Amino acid sequence: MVDLNATIIPWKGMGGIKLYSHISQFYDTIEKLKESDVLLGKFLIRYELENSIDLWFNLMNGKLFKITALQNYTGKLFEQISIGMHIDEILEIEPSFEYDGFEEVYCSPKGVYIETHPVDQTVLLISVYIKELDNKDFERGNW
């Protein structure tokens, strides 16, 4: 189901999976998972698919709001950025990333953020998300 080599596309998706997809489209995949889900607060849930991607859903509307590339994901962001690269190299490629000390991630206004290893500063995770993530009524699923 997941194409681990697919391009990471901000505001759109990755791995052949599109943001805004409904959780019901993933019934067969979720049913087969051995790991348990992770409930985040009362209305958000995350499913990890074999250390390749995380799928983040809003339970109020059932829609996918964020996808995170994990260690086994080999697709690239902006055709050049991948898991394992050093953040200095990434900032040369894409200078729109800025460090958010509170969230401890590098954010780009282009719809993507990157989490790095705290010691060697290599990329651990790349996440794409929906534009409505910062809306006041996001958790209510009004998007």
C-alpha positions in Angstrom: 0.0 0.0 0.0 2.8 2.5 0.9 5.3 3.4 -1.8 8.4 4.0 0.3 10.2 5.7 -2.7 7.4 8.2 -3.5 8.1 11.9 -3.5 7.2 13.8 -0.3 4.8 16.6 -1.4 4.0 19.3 1.1 0.2 20.1 1.6 -0.5 16.9 -0.5 0.9 13.7 0.9 3.6 11.0 0.6 3.9 7.3 -0.1 1.0 7.4 -2.5 -1.3 8.5 0.4 -3.1 11.8 0.2 -3.8 14.1 3.1 -7.5 14.5 3.9 -8.1 10.8 3.1 -10.7 9.2 5.3 -9.7 6.6 7.9 -12.1 4.1 6.5 -9.9 3.9 3.4 -7.2 2.3 5.7 -9.4 -0.3 7.4 -7.5 -3.3 6.0 -4.1 -1.8 6.8 -5.0 -0.7 10.3 -6.7 -4.0 11.1 -3.4 -5.9 10.4 -1.2 -3.7 12.6 0.5 -5.4 15.4 1.5 -2.3 17.3 -1.2 -0.4 19.1 -2.4 3.0 18.1 -1.5 6.1 20.0 -4.3 8.4 21.1 -3.1 12.0 21.3 -5.5 13.9 23.5 -9.1 13.0 23.0 -9.6 13.5 19.3 -6.4 12.7 17.5 -4.8 9.3 16.8 -1.6 8.0 15.2 -0.9 4.7 13.5 2.7 3.6 12.7 3.1 1.5 9.6 6.2 -0.7 9.9 8.7 2.1 10.7 8.0 3.6 7.3 5.3 6.2 7.9 2.9 7.5 10.6 -0.7 8.3 9.7 -2.3 10.9 11.9 -6.1 11.2 12.0 -8.7 13.5 13.5 -11.4 11.2 15.1 -14.1 13.9 14.8 -14.1 13.9 11.0 -12.0 10.7 10.3 -9.6 12.6 8.0 -5.9 12.3 7.7 -4.2 15.5 8.7 -0.6 14.6 8.9 1.8 12.0 7.4 5.3 11.5 8.8 8.1 9.7 7.0 10.1 7.5 9.4 13.4 5.7 9.2 12.6 3.2 6.4 11.1 5.9 4.1 13.4 6.6 1.1 11.3 9.1 -0.9 12.6 12.6 -1.1 11.3 16.1 -0.3 11.8 18.8 -2.9 13.6 16.0 -4.9 16.7 16.3 -2.7 15.9 16.0 1.0 15.7 12.6 2.7 15.9 10.9 6.1 19.4 10.7 7.5 20.7 14.0 5.9 22.4 16.6 8.0 20.4 19.7 8.7 23.1 22.0 7.4 22.9 20.4 4.0 19.1 20.7 4.1 19.3 24.4 4.9 21.5 25.0 1.9 18.9 23.2 -0.3 15.8 24.8 1.2 16.5 28.0 3.3 12.8 28.4 4.2 13.3 26.0 7.2 13.5 27.8 10.5 14.1 26.2 13.9 11.2 26.2 16.4 12.8 25.8 19.8 9.4 25.1 21.5 8.5 22.2 19.2 12.2 21.3 18.6 11.7 20.9 14.8 12.6 22.8 11.6 9.5 24.3 10.1 8.9 25.6 6.6 5.9 27.7 5.5 5.7 25.4 2.5 3.8 22.8 4.6 6.5 20.6 6.0 8.6 20.2 9.1 11.7 18.2 10.0 12.8 16.7 13.3 16.5 16.0 13.7 18.6 13.9 16.0 19.6 16.0 19.1 23.2 15.0 18.9 24.3 14.6 15.3 21.6 16.8 13.7 20.6 14.3 11.1 17.0 14.1 9.9 14.8 11.6 11.8 11.4 12.5 10.6 9.8 14.5 7.8 6.1 15.5 8.2 3.6 17.0 5.8 0.3 18.3 7.0 -2.9 20.1 6.1 -3.2 23.9 6.0 -6.0 23.8 8.6 -3.7 22.4 11.3 -3.5 25.7 13.1 -7.2 26.6 12.9 -8.9 27.2 16.3 -11.5 24.5 15.5 -9.1 22.0 14.1 -9.7 19.3 16.8 -13.5 19.7 16.2 -12.9 18.5 12.7 -14.4 21.5 11.0 -12.2 21.3 7.9 
